[in-house]
Amino acid sequence: MQRIVLLGATGYTGTLVAHELVRLGARPLLAGRSRDRLASLVDDLTSVTGPRLETAIADVDDPATVRALVEHGDVLVSMVGPFVRHGGPAIEAAIDTGAVYLDSTGEPAFIRDVVERYGPRAHAAGTALLTAFGHDWVPGNVAGALALREAGDATTRLSIGYFGSGGGGISGGTRASAARVVLEPSYAFRGGRLRAERVGARVVTFELGHGRRVRGVSAGGTEPFTLPALAPGLRDVDVVIGARTPSLRLVPAATAVLTGALRVPGLGPRVRRVLEARSTGSSGGPDAARRARSRSHVVADARDADGALLRRVRLDGPDPYDLTARFLAWGALRAAEDGVRGTGALGPVDAFGLDAMLDALREAGVRIR
Ligand SMILES: NC(=O)c1ccc[n+]([C@@H]2O[C@H](COP(=O)([O-])OP(=O)(O)OC[C@H]3O[C@@H](n4cnc5c(N)ncnc54)[C@H](OP(=O)(O)O)[C@@H]3O)[C@@H](O)[C@H]2O)c1
């Protein structure tokens, strides 16, 4: 089995991934910028690992320290965000050495960079980049691919919605990344091609039957990059994040005003500074009791050119952070044991196949309908 290196292991998500990996029997190298925090994580894990896990100091502000972590054939998992600010050194290190790379990002601007800029370089180097291998955006890829497989060639539109229930909560790292997401460009797959579109540009409604409807606002996702290749007739892919608040309908106007403000000389940089200053990570996240009450729900609707629903796939699973830890641990272990199908920037279904991903979701506690 190849070595697994966890960068950002001492963060909120990194700690969950480290616990999940050792639960599955792996012995990852834990990397981070603080010797003390690494030592305390190793202490916490020894009841499961027995002999202490190895650690390494690496700081993304000193890329050579990140490069020194990995060797050819390793699996590098990065959870150091916001990725538009901190993500480059890990991905460069993976391409440089020929390590398989996974990350926990959900940020559209970074995802687009991975696919369009780093992907071809990784392909040339013979290695694979699996970006956004967490709750954002693995389940939508799997639900979308299953809906496409079962609905057949008549599908022209896929609408994928991510919803939550039970309260949950978000981590400091997610808050920091979210502040960056609204500042950066995004995209959507519309009319058969990828188009620039700001996050939150549209409200999408899902009719769940018996008069029940849920709504969400458009987000980037990885689905616009990965799913069109599976269905040549696909013209539109909507990826939305749901919310129950009545003010959801105001989001498109609010994001339009923000995007406009960012373009105004003098004002733009100030707005940017205010939002960036609010984005501080490394401040923890929902505890186990809170996560135990929270649930994730994903819907993928495949429709034909007349708008008729051909297939709806529904996923219901545990809290998004628990799912993120389980997906990243599963993906890293699978890549370390059996490798990955293909090179370059790959979606989860490209990398492991739909049936293996369906098994991964079930193992993670997701019910698939
Ligand atoms: N896709 C999804 O569904 C999903 C789910 C969860 C998280 N995420 C994303 O994953 C990222 C991490 O989230 P989180 O909640 O774990 O955040 P976090 O608790 O703030 O963790 C960030 C990690 O990055 C490390 N870090 C920060 N600056 C660094 C530097 N200069 N060099 C090396 N390491 C550095 C931190 O180190 P210290 O421990 O030393 O502070 C910490 O380990 C965020 O971008 C978040 O949006 C996505």
Ligand as a Chemical Component Dictionary entry (heavy atoms), coordinates in Angstrom:
data_LIG
# 
_chem_comp.id                   LIG 
_chem_comp.type                 NON-POLYMER 
_chem_comp.pdbx_formal_charge   0 
_chem_comp.three_letter_code    LIG 
# 
loop_
_chem_comp_atom.comp_id 
_chem_comp_atom.atom_id 
_chem_comp_atom.alt_atom_id 
_chem_comp_atom.type_symbol 
_chem_comp_atom.charge 
_chem_comp_atom.model_Cartn_x 
_chem_comp_atom.model_Cartn_y 
_chem_comp_atom.model_Cartn_z 
_chem_comp_atom.pdbx_ordinal 
LIG N1  N1  N 0  -16.116 20.040 0.620  1  
LIG C1  C1  C 0  -16.708 20.005 1.813  2  
LIG O1  O1  O 0  -17.819 19.549 1.966  3  
LIG C2  C2  C 0  -15.919 20.510 2.986  4  
LIG C3  C3  C 0  -16.130 19.981 4.256  5  
LIG C4  C4  C 0  -15.293 20.416 5.282  6  
LIG C5  C5  C 0  -14.321 21.369 5.036  7  
LIG N2  N2  N 1  -14.170 21.870 3.793  8  
LIG C6  C6  C 0  -13.102 22.837 3.496  9  
LIG O2  O2  O 0  -11.878 22.342 3.993  10 
LIG C7  C7  C 0  -11.071 23.426 4.431  11 
LIG C8  C8  C 0  -10.670 23.197 5.870  12 
LIG O3  O3  O 0  -11.795 23.286 6.692  13 
LIG P1  P1  P 0  -11.668 23.151 8.268  14 
LIG O4  O4  O 0  -13.007 23.295 8.794  15 
LIG O5  O5  O -1 -10.896 21.937 8.617  16 
LIG O6  O6  O 0  -10.788 24.439 8.587  17 
LIG P2  P2  P 0  -9.710  24.690 9.703  18 
LIG O7  O7  O 0  -10.115 24.056 10.976 19 
LIG O8  O8  O 0  -9.482  26.165 9.665  20 
LIG O9  O9  O 0  -8.404  23.928 9.187  21 
LIG C9  C9  C 0  -7.524  24.503 8.265  22 
LIG C10 C10 C 0  -6.216  23.748 8.330  23 
LIG O10 O10 O 0  -5.294  24.427 7.498  24 
LIG C11 C11 C 0  -4.095  24.614 8.246  25 
LIG N3  N3  N 0  -3.358  25.772 7.773  26 
LIG C12 C12 C 0  -3.763  27.070 7.718  27 
LIG N4  N4  N 0  -2.774  27.837 7.236  28 
LIG C13 C13 C 0  -1.718  26.998 6.982  29 
LIG C14 C14 C 0  -0.412  27.170 6.487  30 
LIG N5  N5  N 0  0.048   28.392 6.175  31 
LIG N6  N6  N 0  0.369   26.088 6.330  32 
LIG C15 C15 C 0  -0.068  24.850 6.656  33 
LIG N7  N7  N 0  -1.289  24.627 7.163  34 
LIG C16 C16 C 0  -2.102  25.689 7.323  35 
LIG C17 C17 C 0  -4.551  24.809 9.670  36 
LIG O11 O11 O 0  -3.466  24.582 10.551 37 
LIG P3  P3  P 0  -3.577  24.775 12.137 38 
LIG O12 O12 O 0  -4.292  23.553 12.635 39 
LIG O13 O13 O 0  -2.170  24.837 12.562 40 
LIG O14 O14 O 0  -4.363  26.028 12.372 41 
LIG C18 C18 C 0  -5.611  23.721 9.730  42 
LIG O15 O15 O 0  -4.991  22.470 9.922  43 
LIG C19 C19 C 0  -11.906 24.696 4.204  44 
LIG O16 O16 O 0  -11.537 25.258 2.978  45 
LIG C20 C20 C 0  -13.326 24.174 4.144  46 
LIG O17 O17 O 0  -14.177 24.994 3.374  47 
LIG C21 C21 C 0  -14.959 21.479 2.769  48 
# 
loop_
_chem_comp_bond.comp_id 
_chem_comp_bond.atom_id_1 
_chem_comp_bond.atom_id_2 
_chem_comp_bond.value_order 
_chem_comp_bond.pdbx_ordinal 
LIG N1  C1  SING 1  
LIG C1  O1  DOUB 2  
LIG C1  C2  SING 3  
LIG C2  C3  SING 4  
LIG C2  C21 DOUB 5  
LIG C3  C4  DOUB 6  
LIG C4  C5  SING 7  
LIG C5  N2  DOUB 8  
LIG N2  C6  SING 9  
LIG N2  C21 SING 10 
LIG C6  O2  SING 11 
LIG C6  C20 SING 12 
LIG O2  C7  SING 13 
LIG C7  C8  SING 14 
LIG C7  C19 SING 15 
LIG C8  O3  SING 16 
LIG O3  P1  SING 17 
LIG P1  O4  DOUB 18 
LIG P1  O5  SING 19 
LIG P1  O6  SING 20 
LIG O6  P2  SING 21 
LIG P2  O7  DOUB 22 
LIG P2  O8  SING 23 
LIG P2  O9  SING 24 
LIG O9  C9  SING 25 
LIG C9  C10 SING 26 
LIG C10 O10 SING 27 
LIG C10 C18 SING 28 
LIG O10 C11 SING 29 
LIG C11 N3  SING 30 
LIG C11 C17 SING 31 
LIG N3  C12 SING 32 
LIG N3  C16 SING 33 
LIG C12 N4  DOUB 34 
LIG N4  C13 SING 35 
LIG C13 C14 SING 36 
LIG C13 C16 DOUB 37 
LIG C14 N5  SING 38 
LIG C14 N6  DOUB 39 
LIG N6  C15 SING 40 
LIG C15 N7  DOUB 41 
LIG N7  C16 SING 42 
LIG C17 O11 SING 43 
LIG C17 C18 SING 44 
LIG O11 P3  SING 45 
LIG P3  O12 DOUB 46 
LIG P3  O13 SING 47 
LIG P3  O14 SING 48 
LIG C18 O15 SING 49 
LIG C19 O16 SING 50 
LIG C19 C20 SING 51 
LIG C20 O17 SING 52 
# 
